[in-house]
Each structure stands twice: as structure tokens, then as C-alpha cells.
Amino acid sequence: MITQTVVSSSAAGALRALGLCLLVFAVVSGMALPASAGQFIAHNTPSYIAGAKNLGPEDPAKVIEVSIWLKPHNRAVLDSLARELYDRNSPSYRHWLKTSDITTRFAPTADEAKTVQEFFASHNLKVVNVGPNNFFVRARGTVGDVESTFHVQLNDYQVRDEVLRANDRDPYIDSDAAASVLSVAGLDSGHYTHPLIQRPTTFKTGKNLPAEKATAGSAFFSSNCFTGVTTQKYSTGGTFPKATYRGNAYFTNDENPGCAYTPPELYTAYNLHGLYAEGFKGAGQTIAIVDWCGSLTITSDANVFSAKFGLPTLNSSNFTIIQTPTQSQCAAPDPEINIDVEWAHAIAPGANIDLVVPPSASFEDVDQGVFYAVNYDLGNTLSGSFGSVESETPETFLATENLISEIAAVSGISTNFATGDYGDYSGFGVSPTVTAPADSPYATGVGAVSLALKSNDTISWQSGWGTDLTILDDEGLIFDPPFAEGFYAGSGGGASNCASQIYNSSTGEITCLAGYPKPSYQSGLSGTTRMLPDVSWLGDPYTGVVIFLTEPGETGSWYAYGGTSVATPMFSGLWAVANEEAGTSGPLGQAAPYLYSMPSSTITDIVPFGSTNNVTATIQESSTQTATYNADQVMGLSGGTFYSGIWNYPFVEDLVVAVSFGTDTSLRTAVGWDDVTGVGTPNGQAFADWFAPAPTVKK
């Protein structure tokens, strides 16, 4: 049969123009493209090269590793199946695929992988690994050989506060292998970051302070984060100006290191005691946690944490460390690993944990680590407290992440990813966007909230996490007006807007065209694209959690941490327990599709929360002149609903800071789903119980 493709005159003209542009680009750049069959791998260039300073070529003798990810077969069928598996009315509902099913129906073939291997070998690059089911091929060689292989120049660029390597143009593959290529990883040194955060110890005034921590012999962190209303007066050497600050008190006890919550306190707050009393603690489940580099002390640290709070010991029977795709050489103390392991274990104490450790934070290494966990079905729940800015991540990388989460979703695995700690990213001078890979429609994005407890550990209030800071007094230096430092941190969220991109070869700029399409489970939300987050949990470092961490040369200390890095392993722990309770009807698969149809008793909607006692300031500037500042003016905000309090920094006399809760860049909490907290926070027992199989009725 002969297939004929008909192209309209306008389309033909566009194609001719595109061909001319590619030819001009090749001539202008000095790139000699071979005459043999081949093609560009479009949208494979990091956007940061456009605005970054080019520091010059990378050392051509430096040895690096690069990977080619291959396209799946029958993608339309895979996409359709991913919808049917979560459709209660479909005969395919929750009939998850086995790895063998994916291999035979969707995976690249051995011949396709062999073609890529031959392509690498023909360009003096040594193949070091063929990924599971032929989805990627990884090779090693010098920068010079890599540049020649892909017809690119690798330069170093100054990107904000770090130097990153990147290709200056999209790679070109002069081989039949090109038709099968999804993305090329490793040309650049772009990487994921952990969205973990502490209360600040450095301020814009230049003040640098010691971190809050508790050792074995010191007072411990307190759960009494808000202590009523306070009035505080300060002066400069007894003369003018004189300041009076009045408002909610945020932790004013100088004898303790600060405010942070422990597992038993959160068990009460989020109704987990009853769930555990039913016997559900995650037994028979495994949580796969992906954290790069690794930690030499994580097992002993986690067991100090476990001993203090009555949790099971982690040992070889319930805790496994897997280093992939190569052995890590950068193991060191890492608060992120402690957060993830300790708090996943705290919420699901009966579950096993597989800690998957890629050798670096690079997209290349971490994506392969996540795929390893998915392909080998390490657990029904995968927890990833990491991300990158969607608009600064090449489209092909986003496509790779999306494919991995889709394979997980059809395999009955929920990939739970943090949505980030910097709101809509506008504080970095970036146009509002979201975090990847949480942005994938096949992943579950986890945001964060602020939490205040009553004396009996039940919830006093919750707000969307978003924090602004204002310096009121700095050891006798009174700021008039109060020194508004502005936005500090907050839950990431908003609309996916850069999953589809266009690259301008002449300027190096990437223009965002569109986000991921809205998944069916978000049909009730406005707009046409994927929205984040789906769900949230505790993450504000001002109402954070405790972890135990051993730093070099120390015996170990307790620290307070927050971020969506806290919310994500907590939610992953609860999802493991929900899978246990689902029993023979499980595994449940991706969490997000369930969240939007669960009853209100299972999830607490987070709505705007404010206070009539927000911080105000009265500053007597002279014997005859006084200035007053209302709550908005103190925080440098222009209205909106928020809660603010006066924070006396522990261990430092007369450092007075006003902290607001619920002020998150352009993002706002609202009744129902919102772009700070998603559908809200889980009500532990009711949430997991909702997945219990219906009781059998005897006839």
C-alpha cells in the first residue's frame, strides 16, 4: 500500500521556511551538519542560556556522561489506557499493567536501543548502561567528543548564584537513531533542587544568626507556637525613637530553640491515632524515596528519631538503600534525606522504605533513579521531594518526566512530588510558573500549609503557607518605617504554562506556548491546563517539624525544618497506609484522580485565615511626633487576609521580627480547590478509611 501525505501550500511554505532557517542556523553557527539522514532533537536546550553570562567553553578533555531516552511505542494507546484505568465506568478500571505488559506493548525495542549504542560507538563514546526495557542508553566520553557527536558547543554559564554547563543549541543526531529519540540528557549540568527550608538565619539587613537546634542536653522544641497577644516596647539607648509593637505573639520563650512539631502531636492534629488503633500503619507496603548522593548516617539518625517517638527500628528487614544508576561518591549529611525517611516512617511506621540514591542531582541521574523505582515496582508509593522550574526545564526533559509518571500511573504507582517552596517563582524574576515533575498530569503535586495547635494538640487554625518578613528592631536599631523584607517562602502552585515551548536559535530564548492539558480529574476547575497543587500538608518552617541529623564532627542534634519537602513524605506515608487499607481491592495507583471526588469529611478545605490582632507599630519619633503603622503597612502588603505575629528570635536579645502567614506571591487560598493548598489537608483516619473495601453482605 502506498501512503501519500498531502501538504497545503501554506504548510509547505512554512516547512520550506523552517528548512531555510535550519540551514541558515547551521551556516551562521559554523556547525557542519553531515549529509546523511539525521535530525535535530528540538526543545532540548535549557532556557537559562538566554539571560545568563557565557563564561566560555567547557574543558574539551573533561569526561561526562550523556543519555538518550527513547520514545515509547503506541503512545496514543498508552494515553488512552492511562485514562481508562482511572475511570470507574471502564472495564479496565484499576487493572494495572505489569512490567511485562509495558515491555511488549510500549517499550522501545532492543533493535532501537542497539541503533543508539552503535551511534554512540561510532562517535567514540563508550556505552555504560542500557536502561530497563531499553528506555534509555547511557554513554561516557570527553566533552570534545560529545560536542562532535551532537553538533553542539558546551559552555559554562553564570546562572544566578551558580555556574552551569549547557549546550548552546539543540542537539543534532546524524543517524537513523534520531527518529526514536525522545530527549538527550547530560549535555547540560542542570539539576533538581530540594524544596526544604528552615526559619531564616540571614536577613537583608546583614544580620547573620545561629541556626535553631536542640542537642540531647538542651530544652526541646515547643509545640506552643502562638502564645496569645503581646505588647513590646523598645528604644534606642533610652532616647528617641521609641517603638511600641502590638500583635499576636509567635513563640517568645528564649529558653527553647523554637517551635516545631513531633509525630505524636501531628497524630492528634490530623486524626491518625484512630487509624493506627484500627491496625493500619502501612504493613505490606513499600515507600520508594528518591534522594541523590545519600547519607552515611541516615539509618542511625532515623533510629534516634524512631526511639524518641516510639517508632519501629529501621533495619535490613524494612529499610533498603539502592544506589542507581551508578555508585554515589557524594554521600554526606543531608537534611532532605532525614526529612524524607524520618517523616515517611513517622506517618507509615509499618511500611518498608526503599531509599533510591542517584549519584547526583542532575536531571540525567535523578530521572533514571525514578524510572528504576517505577520499572522494578519497588512500591505503590514513590515520594520525590525535589523539582525544577517548569519554564527553565527543556521541553524534552519535561516529556521524559511525564512519561515516567505515566508509566507509574498505569502500573498502579503514585508518584508524589513536591510543588516547591517559592510560590509562583516571581520572587526570582521568573514569570509565574510551576514546578516539575509535580506538573505532570500523571503525578500528584503536594503543597503545604501553616499550622497552629491548641494545648491539647488539636488544630487551632490552618492557613495556606506563604510567609513575608519585616524587621522591627535589630538590637536597639529601630526601623521607621518597619523594614519589610518581603516574601520569604511559600507553597508552590498555579497553572502549568510551559510544557510546550519554542526555541529561538538566534537569541537562545525559549518562549512558553502552553502547559500540560487539564486532566479529567480536574474537570471541575477553571482553565484548560494542569493546575497545582493537588493536596497539601504541613510545610511552613515557622510551624515545621523536628528531625534528627548528624553533622560532621557532632554527635547529632534536633532541627526544625519545613517546606513541601516535609508535606510530600508525610502524604506519601498516608498514601501507603491507604493502600494497605484498600487491601485486596488495591493498589490504588495515582493519588490525584481520587482527591477531587472524596467527601469533605476526608479532606479539610483550607480557606483564608486572618486575625484582628495582627502586628501594628507605633513609633514615637520625637517628643512631638509619632508615626503609626497598621497591619498591612507593617508587613509591606497591600491588603488581603493573613495572620501576623511578633517573633523574638531565640538566643539573640532584641531581634524582633514580624512574620505573616498566608501571603504567597500571586497565589491565594480560597474556598474549595486553590493554587496554594489544592483540595486541602487530609483528615488521616477518615481519609484512609475511605479506601477500605465495602463490607461483604451475606445472603
KAVEN-V325768 format. One line per field, one symbol per residue. burial: 1 if it has 16 or more other C-alpha atoms within 10 Angstrom, else 0. A space follows every 50 residues. Layout:
burial->???
This chain:
burial->00000000000000000000000000000000100001111111111111 00010001000001111111111000010011111110000001111010 01100111100110111111000111111111111111111111111111 11111111000011111111111111111111111111111101111110 00000000001111000001111111000100011000001111111111 11100111111110011111110011000111101111111111101111 11111100001011000011011110000000111111111111111111 11111111111111111111111110111111111111111111111111 11111111111111111111111110000001111111111111111111 11100011000111111111111101111111111111111111111111 10101001110100111110110010011111111111111111111111 00000111111111111111111111111111000111111110110000 01111111110011111111000000001011111110000111111111 1001111111111110111100111111111111111111110000000
